[in-house]
């Protein structure tokens, strides 16, 4: 049960952080989706960094991994927003931006 709770709480925090960044840096269809790109790059970097840190710890490492990497950073980064914005750019005739 601790694993489920760790993922749920972490996802809530990561999702709220992601939403906050999207509200501060809104995406305009046809423009470059900077908020999505930023959270995905930062989140991916943080997952890589934390995987090394958590892998080196014993004991509660699994719960920490689930909370931070699966929960917080999984909720923070979002493939679905990336995919939607890419399709929207392509549909708006911005093929080069969509490809980038």
C-alpha positions as CSV (number, residue, x, y, z in Angstrom):
1,X,0.0,0.0,0.0
2,X,2.9,2.4,0.6
3,X,3.9,2.1,-3.0
4,X,0.5,3.1,-4.3
5,X,0.4,6.0,-1.9
6,X,3.9,7.2,-2.8
7,X,3.0,7.2,-6.5
8,X,-0.3,8.9,-5.9
9,X,1.1,11.7,-3.7
10,X,4.1,12.2,-6.0
11,X,1.9,12.4,-9.1
12,X,-0.4,15.0,-7.5
13,X,2.6,17.2,-6.7
14,X,4.2,16.7,-10.1
15,X,0.9,17.4,-11.9
16,X,0.3,20.6,-9.9
17,X,3.9,21.8,-10.7
18,X,3.3,21.0,-14.4
19,X,0.0,22.8,-14.5
20,X,1.6,25.8,-12.8
21,X,4.3,26.1,-15.4
22,X,1.8,25.7,-18.2
23,X,-0.3,28.6,-16.7
24,X,2.8,30.8,-16.3
25,X,4.1,30.0,-19.8
26,X,1.0,29.3,-21.9
27,X,1.2,27.7,-25.3
28,X,-0.3,29.5,-28.2
29,X,-1.3,27.0,-31.0
30,X,1.1,27.5,-33.9
31,X,3.8,28.7,-31.5
32,X,6.7,26.8,-29.9
33,X,5.5,24.8,-26.8
34,X,8.2,26.1,-24.5
35,X,6.5,25.0,-21.2
36,X,6.1,21.4,-22.4
37,X,9.6,21.2,-23.8
38,X,11.1,22.7,-20.6
39,X,9.3,20.4,-18.2
40,X,10.1,17.4,-20.3
41,X,13.8,18.2,-20.6
42,X,14.1,19.2,-16.9
43,X,12.1,16.2,-15.8
44,X,14.1,13.7,-18.0
45,X,17.4,15.2,-16.6
46,X,16.1,14.9,-13.0
47,X,15.0,11.3,-13.6
48,X,18.4,10.4,-14.8
49,X,20.1,12.2,-11.9
50,X,17.8,10.7,-9.3
51,X,18.1,7.2,-10.8
52,X,21.8,7.3,-9.9
53,X,21.2,8.7,-6.4
54,X,18.4,6.4,-5.5
55,X,20.2,3.3,-7.0
56,X,23.0,4.0,-4.6
57,X,20.9,3.9,-1.5
58,X,19.6,0.9,0.5
59,X,16.5,0.5,2.6
60,X,13.7,2.9,1.5
61,X,15.1,3.3,-2.0
62,X,12.1,1.6,-3.7
63,X,9.6,3.9,-2.0
64,X,11.7,7.0,-2.8
65,X,12.1,5.9,-6.4
66,X,8.3,5.4,-6.8
67,X,7.6,8.8,-5.1
68,X,10.1,10.9,-7.0
69,X,10.6,9.3,-10.3
70,X,7.3,7.6,-11.0
71,X,5.2,10.0,-9.1
72,X,6.6,13.5,-9.0
73,X,8.6,13.5,-12.2
74,X,6.1,11.2,-14.0
75,X,3.4,13.7,-13.2
76,X,5.6,16.6,-14.0
77,X,6.6,15.4,-17.5
78,X,3.9,14.5,-19.8
79,X,4.1,12.7,-23.1
80,X,0.4,13.4,-23.9
81,X,0.8,17.2,-23.9
82,X,3.9,16.8,-26.1
83,X,2.0,14.5,-28.5
84,X,-1.0,16.8,-28.7
85,X,1.0,19.9,-29.3
86,X,3.0,18.1,-32.0
87,X,-0.1,17.0,-33.8
88,X,-1.7,20.5,-33.4
89,X,1.5,22.1,-34.9
90,X,1.5,19.7,-37.8
91,X,-2.2,20.3,-38.4
92,X,-1.7,24.1,-38.4
93,X,0.9,23.7,-41.3
94,X,3.9,24.0,-38.9
95,X,5.6,20.8,-40.1
96,X,9.1,21.9,-39.3
97,X,8.2,23.0,-35.7
98,X,6.3,19.8,-35.2
99,X,9.3,17.8,-36.4
100,X,11.6,19.7,-34.1
